[in-house]
């Protein structure tokens, strides 16, 4: 076992031991899950929502990142590891932050499972910005710190500023994107740009395609997101064809930009907006996202911010509209304050986290190993039906035949 693997084993073992102790001391079932409760323990609508989000975390994000031709194992595998880690850690951190002024126990119900999954989404968005350039240990430390800052930011935005963010455009997408971009800025190396291993293949692009409120508010959220995504998808195809000299489509545009409409309308999806406005939002998001992949991402790379998955184009734009709880002007001010707080916390904490995980103790990935599965996984060789691993010097060696 290599030194890096031992460090990760030690880190994860210590974490699980600490997590078990903290769960034993602080975490309890909510009263609806206790014997004899008259309440329904798993509300059908809430549990269905949890299932949808859970699939998005473990399949949607995981396979969306498999576009790198030599990093598919790591994209799916590290996505699984990070999400499993964050689910446990965020349950504790969100519980502490939500009840810090009158803290006793953390009670668990279905809504809390959704909250933990949503926190995992923010971390996985950040993962996309540094995809292929970080070791598993660096990713785990990044997630450990990001969850803490995410919980603080979410508490400020929802409990104190009372912002409306039904789809998480601000506290999830914007936070995760700018946190990841800040980490990428600190960890930037010139070898990450125009690396021959960073490209996709026909098969990897195809697999990446897999990743694609309550009461009346919930219905409006579904309707607005539904039509925003539809309009955004059509627009992405149009713009992708227009910016290509031969009128062809680029798979990276379709994989990511088609989702931008849902992200853009997310903050205001539950509000009483006309459907045409949601569609217009989706169209604008599709245009910006496609153009961003061809022009903004290369520009950022020249400015030492290398964004592997283009999270800036998909997740960083938070579009808001005044809502219902207070006057339109008052709500707009709260939304603006929420965006400002989120940007400040995410960028500052991302820079700090980047400086920490760059320390030699966390074993940076060698530049020659960027965007490669082989340093971390046992890779089957499809040509001669053998299993390939790496020796201590990083060279591929044949170890056993695959039956």
N, C-alpha and C positions, 0 to 999 in steps of 0.2 A: 504494500500500500504506500502511495506517494505521500510526501509531507503535506501537500495541499489537501489530499483526501482525508488525512488524519485530522487536520485542522477543522475541516467541515464536520467530520464525525463528532469531534469534541464539542464544537459549537452546538450542533443539533441535539446531542445528548444532554448537555447542560440546559439548553432551552426547554426540552421536554420535561426534565426534572423540575425546573422552576415553574413551568406552566401547570404541571399536575398539582404542585403545592398551592399555587395561587388559586387554581380552580377549586381545590378542596376547601380553602379558607373562605373565599369570597363568592363563588358562583353557586346559585341555587335555581331550581326550576321555578318558573312563574306559577302562580296559583292555579291557572287554567290547566296545567299539566299534572297537578297533584290529584291523588285518589279522592273521589267524592266531589270533585268540582262540578258545579252545575253548568259552567261555561263550556263551550266547544273547544277542545284542546288544540285542534288544528283547523282554523277557518279555511274553507275550501278555496276562496278567492286568494287569500294571503299565501296559502301554501302553493297554489298554482303559480303565483308570481315568484315565489322563492325558487321553484323548480326551473322556471324560465331563466332567471338570473344565474342560477347555479350552472346550467348548461352553457350559458354565455361565457362564464368565467373559465370553465375547464375545457370546453371544446371551441367556442368562438374565438377567444383570445389565443389559445394554444395553436390552432391550425391557421389562424390569420397570419401568424409569424413564421410559418413554414416556407415562406417564399425564398429564403436563402437556400441555395442549392446544396450546400454542404453543412447546414446547421439545423436541419429539421428535427433530429433527435433532441438537440438542446432546446429548441424552441418549444416543443411540446413537453419535454421532460422537466425543464426548469420552470415552465409555466405551472405544471402540476405541483412541483415542490414549493414554489413561492406562494401559490394560492393556499395550499394546505397549511403553510406556516402562518400566513397573514390571518387566516380565519381564526386561528387560536389566539394569536397575539392581539388582534383588533377587538375581539370579544372582551378582553381585559381592559385595553386602553380606552375603548369607547365607553365601557361601563364606568370606569373611573372618572372620565371627563364629564359624562352626562350627569353624574350624581356627586360631583366633588364637594359641593357645599353641604350636602346632607348624606354623606356616604355611609352605607351599611353593607348591603349585599348586592351583587349583580344578579338580577333575575333574568332568566332566559325564556323567550317566547319566539314564535316564528319571525316576528318583525326584527328581532335581534340577529337571527341568522341572515336575513336579507341585508342588514347593516354591515355585517362582517364580510359578506360577499361583495358588497359595493365598495368597501375599503380595499378589498383585494383587486377590484377593477382599477382603482387609482394606481396601485403599485404596479400592476401589469402594464398600464399605459407608460409609466416611467421605464419599465423594463424594455419597452419597445425602442426608446431613445438610445439605449446603450446595448442593444441586442448584438451579440457576437463579439463584444469587446470587454466583457467582464467575466470574472471567474465565479463559480457557484458561491464561494465564500463571500466575495464582494457583494453579490446579489442579496444574500441573506442579511448581511449587515445593513445594506441600503434599505431593505424592507423593514428591518427592525426599527431603524430611525424614522423612516417615512411614515410608518403607522402612527407613531407618537405625534408627529407634526400634523398629520391628517386629522387625528382625533381632536387636537386643539383647534385647528381651523374650522372643522365642522361644527364644533360646539359654539364657537364665536359667531359663525354665520347664522346658524339656526336658532340658538337659544337667546342670543343677545341682539343681533341685527334683524332677526326674523325675516330673512330673505325668502323668496319663493324660488325653489330650484328642484322642481318635480323630477326632472330627468337627470339631474346631477351635472349639468353643463358646467357649473362653476366649481362646486366642491369636489367633484370627481374628475371630470375630463380636464378642465383648466388646471387644477392643482396637480394632477398626475403628469400632464404634459410639461408644464413649466418646471416642476421638480426634476423630471427626467432630463430636460434640456439643460438645466443648471448643472446637474451631475455630468452630463456629456461635455459641457464646456470645460469643466475642471479637468476631466480625464482625457481631453483631446490629444490625439497623436496623429501626425501627418499620414502614417501608414493606414489609418482607418479610411481615408478618402481614396476613391478610385481603386480600391483593393480588388484584385481579380476574383476573390472568393465571395465578394459581396453580392454578386449577381444572382439571378434566379435561373431556373431551368423550366422546361415545359411541365414536368411532373410536379415540381415544387410550387409553381404558380397555380396549378390545378388544385392541389391539396389546400392551398391557402383560401380558395373560394368557399371551403366548408365553413370558414369562420364568419361567413357572412350572417297611488292615490285612493282614494275611496269614493264610492258613490259617483255623483255626477262629475267630480273632478277627475276621477280615474277614467271615465268614458271619454272626456275631452282630451285627456293625455293620449289615449289610444288613437283617437281620430286624428288629432293634430300630427302625431308622430307618423302615423300610417301614410298620410298624404304627403308629408314633408319628405319621407324616405322615397316614395314613388316619384315625386317630382325631381328629387336630387339624383336618383338613379338615371332617369332619362337625360337629365342635363349633363351628367358625367360622361355618358356615351357621346353626346353631341360635342362637348368641348374637347374631349380626348381625340376625336376625329379631326376637329378643326385645327388643332395645334400640330398635327402630324402632316408633313408635306404630302404624303401619299394617301391621307385620309384614313389611316388605320387606327385601331384602338390599342391602347396600352393596358395590359392586365393590371399593373400597379394602380392605375386610375380606377378601374372597376372594383378592385378588391377593397380599396379604402375610401375613395371619394363618395361611393354610393351610400356609405354610412354617415357621412358628414351632415346630412340633413337632419337626421335624428338627434345627433349631438347638438347641432345648432339650436333646434327648437326645444331642446330638453328643459331648459330653465323655465320656460313659460308654457309648457305643453298643457298644463292643467288649467290655465287661465281661459277666460271667455274670449278667445280670439276667433275671428272668422277663418274658415278653413282655407280660403284663398291666400290669407296672410301666411299661414303655415307652409303652403305650397311655394309661395314666393321666397320664404326663408330657406326652404330646401333647395330651390334653384340657385339662389345666391351662394349658399354653402357649397354646392356642387361646383360652381364656377371657380370659387376661391380655392377649393381643395385641389382640383385638377391643375390649375395654374401654379399653385404652391409646390406641387411635386416637381414641376419642370423648371421653375424659376426661383422660388423662395428657398427650397431645400439646398440647391447648389450654392446660393448666395450665403446661407448660414454656414455651410461647410467651409467657405472661404474665410468666414469670420470665426473659425475655430469651434463651431458648434455642429458636430457631425451627428445627424439624427437618422439612425438606421432605418426605422420604420416610418419616418415622416409623421410623427405624432403631432408636430406643430400644425400640419395641414388638416388633420382629422379632428384632434381633440382640443386644440388650444383656443379656438374661437368660441367665446360664450356670448350668445345673443339673448337679450332680455327685453321684456315688455312689462309695463306697469300692471300690477295685479289687483286683487280684490280686497285684501285685509285692511288696507288703509287707502288714502287718496292716491290717485295715479302718480302725482308728483312725489308724494312721500315714499311710495313703494319704489319708484325709479331711483330715488336717492339711496334707499336701502340696498337695492340691487347693485348700484355703483360702488357703494361702500363694501359690499360683499366681495365684489371682483377685486377691489383694491387690496383688501385684507388677504384674499386668497393668493394674489400675485406676490405680495410682499412675503408672506410666510413660505410659499412654495419655492420661490427663487432663493431666498436667504437660506432656508433649510437645505435646499438642493446643493448650493455651493458648499455649505458646511459638510454635508454628507459626502460630496465628491472629494473634498480634501481628506476626510477620514479614510475612505476606502482606497485612496491612492497610497496609503502607508504600506511599506514593504511587508508588514506582517500579514496582510490580506492577499498577497501574491497576485499581482497584476498578470493578466494574460500576456504572453509573449506576442509581439506584433506579428510574427510569422504564423501564429495560431489563431489570428482573428478570423471569425466566421467559420470556424472548423469544429465539427463534432469530435474528431478523433482524439483530441487531448482529454476529453471527458467521458467518452463512451466507447464501448466495444462495437466496432463497425463491421458488419458483414460485407464481404467483397462479392459482388454479384457476378463478376466475370469468371472466377475460377472456384466459386463455391467454398470459400474458406473464410474464417473469422480473422479480422485484422485488429490488432491492438497497437499500442505504442510502447517502445522501450523508454528507459529513463532519459535518453537523449532526444526523445521526440520523434524517432524514426519508426515507420510502420514495420511491424513484424507479423508473420503468419503464425498463429498459435494453434488452431485446431480446425478440422474440417466440419462443415455444417451438414448435418444429415438431412 
